[in-house]
Amino acid sequence: MTVESMPKFTRPAAHLWAAIPGDIRKLLLSNVWCGHCRHEVTITNFTGVVKNGDLLLVGKCSECHSDVARVIESS
C-alpha cells in the first residue's frame, strides 16, 4: 500500500473544499479529463486554489502522470 501526501490548499480553497460533502468530493476527484489519455481519470498529487471565486484543483493524471486540472464552480 502506498501513502499519498495530504493535498496542499490555500486557506480559501480549503474552506470551499471542506464545504463539499465527502461522497461528492470523491466523485469530483475521479472524474477529471486527461488530454493525453483522452478519457476521464482520477487526479492525484493535487493542490487547490481559488481563481475568480471557483475552486481550481491542479495535479497529475493517475494513469499517465500528465498535468490535469479540475475547476469546481462555486454556486
C-alpha positions in Angstrom: 0.0 0.0 0.0 1.3 3.5 -0.9 0.9 6.6 1.2 -0.1 9.8 -0.6 0.7 13.2 0.9 -2.2 15.4 2.0 -3.2 17.9 -0.7 -2.0 21.5 -0.3 -4.7 24.1 -0.4 -4.8 27.8 0.2 -7.0 28.7 3.1 -9.9 29.9 0.9 -9.6 26.8 -1.2 -9.6 24.5 1.9 -12.8 26.3 3.1 -14.6 25.7 -0.3 -13.3 22.0 -0.4 -14.5 21.3 3.1 -18.0 22.6 2.2 -18.4 19.8 -0.4 -19.8 16.5 1.0 -17.2 13.7 1.1 -19.0 11.5 -1.4 -19.2 14.3 -3.9 -15.5 15.2 -3.4 -14.6 11.6 -4.3 -16.7 11.8 -7.5 -15.1 15.1 -8.5 -11.6 13.6 -8.0 -12.3 10.5 -10.1 -13.9 12.4 -13.0 -11.1 14.6 -14.4 -10.4 14.8 -18.1 -6.9 13.9 -19.2 -6.0 15.3 -22.6 -3.2 12.8 -23.1 -5.2 9.7 -22.2 -8.3 11.1 -23.9 -10.7 9.9 -21.2 -11.7 10.6 -17.6 -9.1 9.7 -14.9 -8.5 10.3 -11.2 -6.5 13.3 -10.2 -3.5 12.7 -7.9 -0.9 14.8 -6.1 -3.2 17.8 -6.4 -3.2 21.3 -4.9 -6.1 23.7 -4.6 -6.5 27.4 -5.1 -9.4 29.8 -5.7 -9.5 31.5 -9.1 -12.3 34.0 -9.8 -14.3 32.6 -7.0 -14.1 29.0 -8.3 -12.0 26.1 -6.8 -9.2 25.0 -9.1 -7.5 21.6 -8.5 -4.2 21.1 -10.3 -2.5 17.7 -10.2 -1.4 14.7 -12.1 -3.3 12.0 -14.1 -3.4 8.7 -12.2 -2.6 6.8 -15.4 0.0 8.7 -17.5 1.1 11.3 -14.9 0.4 14.2 -17.3 -0.8 17.5 -15.8 -4.5 17.7 -15.3 -6.9 20.3 -13.7 -10.4 20.4 -12.5 -12.5 23.5 -12.0 -15.3 23.3 -9.4 -17.6 26.3 -9.9 -18.9 27.9 -6.8 -22.6 28.5 -6.6 
